[in-house]
Amino acid sequence: MRIARFCEVYKTSEHNLYSTRKSYGLPKWVISKGRVNTEYFLRRHRFKARIIDEAHLLYYYLNKYFTDRTLAYLLTKCTDKKIGLWTSFISCDLFALDNGSITKYKVKSSLWLFYRKARALVRYCFGKFGLKYSPEKLEKLILNNKGD
């Protein structure tokens, strides 16, 4: 897709596109000869959205059994971050709205770390019950037990 058309469709500017290229260190084939590889941006944007959605599901599941403070304590034990940072992340940053720009597709490091550690904890819990973890099963489990 041509750069001007890409900027029009995804409501961004050429400057934003070129600054993303420099700051993220994009490969040259993504933006070259006046064209943009839209699939590159779309794939990464979908990945970021999936990580955010799954992190929310993991939080909802863990929140049934642990308070935010206990969850922060558990995360502190398996990472190098302090309990105050995890408490702040859970209460403020976990549910912060994303700007939605297609060029800002990087997942924050704290969100990625939360996702990995929370998923490992949920997988461990599922394994104790003889179940295999999947986001679909987790979502169904959360929706079915909403009244509890």
QUISULMO-V942305 format. One record per run of one state. SS is the DSSP state (H for helix, E for strand, L for the rest). FROM is the first residue (numbers start at 1). TO is the last residue. If there is no record, write none. Layout:
SS,FROM,TO ; SS,FROM,TO
This chain:
L,1,1 ; E,2,2 ; H,3,9 ; L,10,13 ; H,14,24 ; L,25,30 ; E,31,32 ; L,33,34 ; E,35,36 ; L,37,37 ; H,38,63 ; L,64,67 ; H,68,78 ; L,79,82 ; H,83,93 ; L,94,108 ; H,109,128 ; L,129,134 ; H,135,144 ; L,145,148
